[in-house]
Amino acid sequence: MSLTQLTQRQIDEYHENGFLMLDSLLDSTEVELLRDAFRRDCEVPGPHLVAEQDGSRVRAVYASHHRQREFAALIRDSRVLTPVRQLLTDDVYVYQFKINAKPAFGGEKWAWHQDFLAWRIADGLPAPRQVNIGVYLDAVTEFNGPVIFLPGSHRGGLVREDRAAGARSEQHLDPDDISLTADQLASYADRFGMVSPKGPAGSVVLFSPEIVHGSAPNMSPFPRRLLIATYNDCANLPQGPREPRPEYVVCRDSEPLAPLEGPLSGALTGVSA
Amino acid sequence: MSLTQLTQRQIDEYHENGFLMLDSLLDSTEVELLRDAFRRDCEVPGPHLVAEQDGSRVRAVYASHHRQREFAALIRDSRVLTPVRQLLTDDVYVYQFKINAKPAFGGEKWAWHQDFLAWRIADGLPAPRQVNIGVYLDAVTEFNGPVIFLPGSHRGGLVREDRAAGARSEQHLDPDDISLTADQLASYADRFGMVSPKGPAGSVVLFSPEIVHGSAPNMSPFPRRLLIATYNDCANLPQGPREPRPEYVVCRDSEPLAPLEGPLSGALTGVSA
């Protein structure tokens, strides 16, 4: 068995809870490489850069793996790709890639939602055949706006079926538009509880496209950068009847990814973005 | 030694960290009494009721101990009053009493600040001779907007000396008007770290008027009610040169309080608000 494979116990835990935490999967050198690549990518102008509501700071960047080879290497890295293939299927590609930069003293909160509802509505994604990876580019603590999961909430399917009337956003499908109602969340929180996986930078959390999650604002004076890549089953391509969203939001290259072994820095020589 | 006295170790901890947590000091029957009294008090109209910015929900209620005898008994209860007298001086009175009701799904955050700066500016309070008690009317978790302290940050005195230009509020002195700058907080957070005491309903946290603290919004679907009473040294009365704030914000009765022994429910027969 490869060292990068999940144990059966970890696989069971993922399916039971809807998420699985892998502490310190990347080392500090690798984290520094990724942070540098993110800084460079924030300097690349274009619609893939999303600002905070006050306009002054970056809230999210999409599709950095198309522009920075460090991220192209990361999504193929066996330590993340092998677990994703174990949880989903051998043939997967990256459907969406984004880095949420939750700035110090704020960073808006993300409303309680299920990712798959957004993707079904916006892209006509047929089935919840995805696995997300959340890569901690900064340590995540209780104070800097961690993602909060309702463990097990993925097992009941979609809680709501459509988006809010008067939706705020078209392209990015703001979580506010698809959030659970107060009653729905109260019932789910009672039933499932809440958990927010903390960990040092370099930790990776795998999570289901159907798990109910949200996150609080960042109360700390330090930024909190979280990379989220969504792998989709190559046999589950979007079938939207409408104009597809731009490629930086919904990646078109659905060739199956092959795992790269070894440290991220070593892999860089063989990868281009 | 009375059972309600703090140990020397607890006293040292308070002075070292600027706060001290007393888990489950009140029992569930007592908590229920206080919740009922709070519900009743929210029905009493007047300027002591402060609404959330959206206007629909109660954000804070002041001076409930003037209207509800449960709170009049609480502030005299030996389990809180004896520790306060140990930490401050024998002759104390309640200078301010409020209940912050942080509603489900929101409840605005409170900016990082030091209480004593507010009281010095608004009321001419001469010295930081106060002890706050925070009484948890609901369990406090990492998800429902707990108060966050920078432990030890009270030992350096006031970080800033005055309020912001263009202050938002006159009477209630919004923490946003007296908040630390980003640089100040970054330096303090690096030096002191952050701690947020969690606990079941009925827990009480004692904290210094000079400790830097803030709190996040409530991400949970359940309310979080926190009672804060501020005891002041009877020899440290406000000496404001300006028109004093209303009595519901700054209590005028500075007679020293005498401790009441026994459970809150038993004390009610001998107390009026």
Contacts between the chains, C-beta under 8 A, distances in Angstrom:
chain1	res1	chain2	res2	distance
A	104	B	182	6.7
A	104	B	186	7.4
A	105	B	182	6.1
A	105	B	185	7.6
A	109	B	217	6.7
A	109	B	219	6.9
A	141	B	194	7.8
A	142	B	142	4.5
A	142	B	196	6.9
A	143	B	148	6.2
A	143	B	194	5.1
A	143	B	196	7.5
A	143	B	216	7.7
A	148	B	143	6.3
A	148	B	219	6.3
A	182	B	104	6.7
A	182	B	105	6.1
A	182	B	221	6.1
A	185	B	105	7.6
A	185	B	221	4.6
A	186	B	104	7.4
A	186	B	221	3.8
A	186	B	222	7.1
A	189	B	220	6.4
A	189	B	221	5.1
A	189	B	222	7.4
A	194	B	141	7.8
A	194	B	143	5.1
A	194	B	220	7.0
A	196	B	142	6.9
A	196	B	143	7.6
A	214	B	219	6.2
A	215	B	219	7.9
A	216	B	143	7.7
A	216	B	216	5.4
A	216	B	217	6.5
A	216	B	219	4.8
A	217	B	109	6.7
A	217	B	216	6.5
A	217	B	217	6.5
A	219	B	109	6.9
A	219	B	148	6.3
A	219	B	214	6.3
A	219	B	215	7.8
A	219	B	216	4.8
A	220	B	189	6.4
A	220	B	194	7.0
A	221	B	182	6.1
A	221	B	185	4.6
A	221	B	186	3.8
A	221	B	189	5.1
A	222	B	186	7.1
A	222	B	189	7.4
